[in-house]
Amino acid sequence: MSYNNILTDYQNGTTIITINRPKKLNALNKETIQELHDAFDEANKDKNTKVIIVTGSGEKAFVAGADISEFADFNVEEGGKLAAQGQKLLFDFVENLSTPVIAAVNGFALGGGLELAMACHFRVASTNARMGLPETSLGVIPGYGGTQRLSQLVGKGRAMEMIMTAGMIDANQALSYGLVNHVVEQEGLIEFCQGIAGKIMRNSSVAISEAIKAVNANYKDGVNGYDVEIKAFGDCFGTEDFTEGTTAFLEKRKADFPGK
């Protein structure tokens, strides 16, 4: 597929999705959110794609927020609809993808940008990255899952402070908070993420998709994560990947998993 605001590049089992609006610091508008949905969906359905990496173009920003000009004059109903549609189309969609998604945070990740990064399965930041949810400075709150995912990742108190002050934290502070897993120099960011992707790709993509489902279940109201884990564990026994993995272990050889 061709896109106006994003780029996709497949390399050795990894699809890299790059948000490409550098003049707008890669801000999310409706078109970009739709294109991201389509690109994630396409990569997730591609049997050759075992890991997805999402990043921003240029050296300044991952995503510097939402495109405020698109909703500055919205009323109550329109604002609620904007949040509901965006969460369903992109943020919840990414969180629940069966293919692992790594956010390569290469600069500013603010507002919707940080919310996108938090929807990914984990995050790696460049040393120049800055993260925050500045929505309260605009008279609104984070609407793409930010109030929920930030508190899950960094704890209630830190999330409250970040949202109330509308301030930014740097990459090292994000690392100490547990908001990102690693901090690396910007020039080596994608290569570092590809290294992690390589480690992921050694393992069963079928089992990894079940693990994503089970881990996410812990954060869903009314869902017993242990029950989801038990069912997912049992389901693995009926897969070709399980047969190959256990056979390879017993034969003391490297497993060659069938994949998606």
FENMO-V666661 format. One record per pair of residues at least 24 apart in sequence whose C-alpha atoms are under 8 Angstrom apart, sorted by the first residue. I is the first residue (numbers start at 1). J is the second residue. If there is no record, write none. Layout:
# FENMO-V666661
I;J + I;J
This chain:
# FENMO-V666661
3;35 + 5;31 + 5;32 + 5;35 + 6;32 + 6;35 + 6;36 + 8;39 + 10;49 + 13;48 + 13;49 + 13;50 + 13;51 + 13;201 + 14;49 + 14;50 + 14;51 + 14;52 + 14;53 + 14;194 + 14;197 + 15;43 + 15;49 + 15;51 + 15;52 + 15;53 + 16;52 + 16;53 + 16;54 + 16;55 + 17;52 + 17;53 + 17;54 + 17;55 + 18;54 + 18;55 + 18;56 + 18;57 + 19;54 + 19;55 + 19;56 + 19;57 + 19;62 + 19;63 + 20;56 + 20;57 + 21;57 + 22;57 + 22;58 + 22;61 + 25;60 + 25;61 + 25;62 + 25;63 + 25;64 + 26;56 + 26;57 + 26;61 + 26;62 + 26;63 + 26;64 + 26;65 + 27;63 + 27;64 + 27;65 + 27;66 + 27;67 + 27;113 + 28;63 + 28;65 + 28;66 + 28;67 + 28;112 + 28;113 + 29;66 + 29;67 + 29;70 + 33;86 + 33;89 + 33;90 + 34;89 + 34;90 + 36;90 + 37;89 + 37;90 + 37;93 + 40;94 + 44;97 + 44;98 + 44;99 + 47;259 + 47;260 + 49;99 + 50;99 + 50;100 + 50;201 + 50;205 + 50;260 + 51;99 + 51;100 + 51;101 + 51;102 + 51;197 + 51;200 + 51;201 + 52;99 + 52;100 + 52;101 + 52;102 + 53;101 + 53;102 + 53;103 + 53;104 + 53;193 + 54;101 + 54;102 + 54;103 + 54;104 + 55;103 + 55;104 + 55;105 + 55;106 + 56;104 + 56;105 + 56;106 + 59;106 + 59;107 + 59;186 + 60;106 + 60;107 + 60;108 + 61;105 + 61;106 + 61;107 + 61;108 + 61;109 + 61;129 + 62;104 + 62;105 + 62;106 + 62;107 + 62;108 + 62;109 + 62;113 + 63;107 + 63;108 + 63;109 + 63;110 + 63;112 + 63;113 + 63;114 + 64;108 + 64;109 + 64;110 + 64;111 + 64;112 + 64;113 + 65;109 + 65;110 + 65;111 + 65;112 + 65;113 + 65;114 + 66;111 + 66;112 + 66;113 + 83;143 + 83;144 + 84;144 + 86;144 + 87;144 + 87;145 + 91;115 + 91;116 + 91;119 + 91;144 + 91;145 + 92;119 + 94;119 + 94;120 + 95;119 + 95;120 + 95;121 + 96;212 + 96;213 + 96;216 + 97;209 + 98;208 + 98;209 + 98;210 + 98;212 + 98;213 + 99;205 + 99;208 + 99;209 + 100;208 + 100;209 + 100;212 + 102;193 + 104;189 + 104;190 + 104;193 + 105;129 + 106;186 + 106;189 + 110;134 + 111;135 + 111;142 + 111;146 + 112;142 + 112;144 + 112;146 + 114;146 + 115;144 + 115;145 + 115;146 + 115;149 + 118;146 + 118;149 + 118;150 + 118;179 + 119;149 + 122;180 + 122;181 + 123;179 + 123;180 + 123;181 + 123;182 + 124;180 + 124;181 + 124;182 + 124;183 + 124;184 + 124;189 + 124;193 + 125;171 + 125;180 + 125;181 + 125;182 + 125;183 + 125;184 + 125;189 + 126;171 + 126;183 + 126;184 + 126;185 + 126;186 + 126;189 + 127;170 + 127;171 + 127;172 + 127;183 + 127;184 + 127;185 + 127;186 + 128;170 + 128;171 + 128;185 + 128;186 + 129;170 + 129;171 + 130;168 + 130;169 + 130;170 + 130;171 + 131;168 + 131;169 + 131;170 + 131;171 + 131;174 + 132;162 + 132;163 + 132;166 + 132;167 + 132;168 + 132;169 + 133;162 + 133;163 + 133;166 + 133;167 + 133;168 + 134;163 + 134;165 + 134;166 + 134;167 + 134;168 + 135;163 + 135;166 + 136;163 + 136;164 + 136;165 + 136;166 + 137;166 + 150;179 + 153;177 + 153;178 + 153;179 + 154;178 + 154;179 + 203;257 + 204;241 + 204;245 + 204;257 + 204;259 + 205;257 + 205;259 + 205;260 + 206;236 + 206;239 + 206;241 + 206;259 + 206;260 + 207;236 + 207;241 + 210;236
